[in-house]
Amino acid sequence: MAAGGSKKGGGRTTGSGPAGGARNLTVKVKTAKRRKLSSTLWLQRQLNDPYVHEAKRLGYRSRAAFKMVQLDERFHILKFGLRVVDLGAAPGGWTQVAVEKVGALKPNGGKVVGIDILEWDPVAGAITLQGDFLADDAPDRLKEALGGPADVVLSDMAAPTTGHPSTDHLRIIGLVEVALHFALEVLTPGGTFVAKVFQGGTEKTLLDQLKKNFTTVRHAKPPASRQGSAETYVVATGFRGDAD
């Protein structure tokens, strides 16, 4: 996946998890002749995932929006009036959550700008851009869209997996590093940076950089992360803004 690539899902924030009465029956999918076993297992998982069903019910673009909802419930990342950048935003789930949380559709509310290297559908209340956030003009472009620096930078990006744990870990850390570099350019003092990492958390050099630039750095795995998934999230708050 390109560095400005995509990730996740979106909708109406009414709670952190599937509503009661979620499906109890397991739907089994037969393997079609032209369908790979991995595709069959993915489809079966989708059909039996309560977050998938709840996302559809609430209008989220995918189940991943619940991860942002749950991270926000725990860390209070998104507040009314804040300016938010969502990196690798397609298909727009985290963008939708951010719009609601910061009141982007309300008078005197916040602003949300999502950017992705892929083409993606507009999100009501947000400025949706297509392009690589690593482009030289991207920071200025996003600041102009926001009307100033960002209070929050979000990244749920993940590189394609190879099946080799060490390689996959390096790839995701590389994405976090470029997202952090961008965040350091656009965040206002006191700002927050949230990014996906995988098992093993952040490497020492990256963790040192986060601690140098933010007052608090924590890791969290929201309940909406699939069981058995190695993903977790780093939440860095209190951007110093004056670190050398």
N, C-alpha and C positions, 0 to 999 in steps of 0.2 A: 504494500500500500504506500502511496506517496505520502510525504510528510504532512501535506494539508488534507489528507484523506478523511474518510468518514467512519461512522460507528454505530449508532444507537436508536432511540425512540422518543415519544412525547404525549400531551393531553391535559386533562383537568385534575388538579391536585386536590383530592378529597380524602386521602389517607395513605398510609405507607405500604399497604399490602392488599392482597385479594380479599374481597368481601366474603363474609360467611356464606356458606352454601355453595362453595366452589365444588367443581366436579369431583366425585369420589370414585367413579367408574374409570377404569383404565381402558383407553382406546388403543387397540392394536392395529398396526398397519401391515398389510401383506407386502412382501417384496415383489415389485413388478419386474418383469424381465429386463426392462431397459433402465431400471433405477438401481443405483448402487446401494449396497447395504448401509453405508454411512448416511445416504440421503433418506433412506427409510427410517433409520433410527432418529434422525433429526426431525422428520415429519411427525413421528410418534411422540417425541418429546414435546414438540410444539402443541400437538393436540391435547396433551395431558398436563400442560403447564398452566396452573391457575393464574399466574401473572399475565400470560398471553391473553386469556379470556377476559381478565379484568381490564387490560389495556384496551381491548376492543370495546368493552362496555363503556369505558370512560372517554373514549376518543383518542387515546394515546396512539402514537404512531408505532410504538413497539413497547415491549415489556421493560426495556432498559430505563424508561422514564422513572420507574419506581426506585431505581438506585439513587437518582438525584433527589427524589422526594425524601428517601430515608436518610441520606447523608445530610440533607438540609435540616431534617427534624432533629438530628443528633448534634450538628455543629452550628446551626443557625447561620448558614452561609448567605442565603438570599433574603434581603430585607427590602421593604418598600423604598423606592427612590434610588436604588443602586444602579450603577451602570455595569453591564455584564457582557463579556465576550465568550462565545462558545466556539472552540476550535474543532475543526473536523465535524461540523454540526449535523450533517445529513444522517438520517432523514428528518431530524428536527425535534426529537423528543425532549432532550434537555433544554432546548431553546423554548419549547412550549411551557415547560415547568418554570423556567426563569421568567418568562413573560408574566405569568400569573403571580409569582412570588414577589416580584419587584413592582407590580402594578403598572406595567408598561402600557396597558390599555386605559388607564385611569388618569384623570387630571393630576399634574405634578408628580406622576409616577416615574419609575426608572426607565432605563433604555436597555435593550438587548440587541446585540449584533451577533449573528451567527455566520461563520465562513466555512466553506468546504471546497475542496478542489473539484469535486463532482457537482453536476447540476442537481439541484434539489428544489422541492416545492416551497413556495413562500409560507411563512408562519405568521398568522395574524398577530399584530402588535410588535413584531420584530423586524429588524433590517436584515435581510438574508442576502449574503454575498457569495458569489462563486469566484474562487481563486485560491492560490497557495498562500497561506499565512506567512511563509518564509520569504516571500517576494520582498524586495527592498522597500517597496512603497506600502507594504501591508500595515505596519504599525501606524503610519500617518493616516492611511485610508480608514482604519478602524477608529482611530481617535476622532477623526472628522465626523464619522457616522455617529459616534457616541456623543459628540459635543464636548469632549474632554477625555482624560485618562479613564481607564477602567477601574472599578472597585473590586471586580471578581473576574478571574480567568478560569474557564472550565475546559477540561480536555478528557473525553472518554475514548480517545483514539486507541486503536490496537493494531499492530502490524500483523500480516498474515502469518500463521504459525507454520513451522516446518516439521514439528514433531520431535525436534531436538531441543530439550529443555534449556541448555546453555545458550544456544543460538537465539531461541525465542526470547529469553530473558534479556539478552543484549539488545535485541531489536526494540523491545518495549521501553527499555531504559533510554535508548537513543531517542525515541519519540518524546519521552518525558523531558529529556534534556533540551530538545529544541522548543518544546512548549514552554518550558521554564524560561529559556532565553528570551522568548517572545514576551512572556509575562513580565519579566524584569524591565522591559522597554515600555510597557503600556500601563502598568499598575500604578495607582496612586498610593502614597504612604498609608499604611493600615490595611491595605488590600489583601485579598485572599486568592490562593492558587489551589486548584483541585485537579488531580490527574490520576489516571489509571496506571497501576503498576501490577506486577505479578508476584507470585510466591518468592520469598526472599526479600520482598519490599524494595527499598531503594538502596543502591550501592553506596558505599561509604563516601565516595567523592561527590555524588549527587546529594546525599543526605547532608554532607558538610556544607554544600552550597545553599541548600534550603535553610539550614539552621543559621547560616550567616546572614541570609536575606530576610528571614521571617522570625518573629518572636516565638511562635509555637508550631511544631511539626508533628502531626499524628497520622497513624495509619488506621484504616477502618475497612471492614468488609460488610456491606449492607446485606440484609436478609434476602434481597431480590437477586443477588448474585447466585448463579446456578450452583446447586450442591455439587461439590467435586471440582468446581472451577478454581483455578489458581489465582484469579484476579483479586486485587484489593485496591484501595485508593489511598493516596497521600493527600492530606488536607493541611495546607500551610497557611497560617493566618498571621496578621500583624506585619505586613510588608514594611521593612525598615525604610526603604527608599533612599538610604544614604550609605549603603554598604559599598566598600571599595571593590 
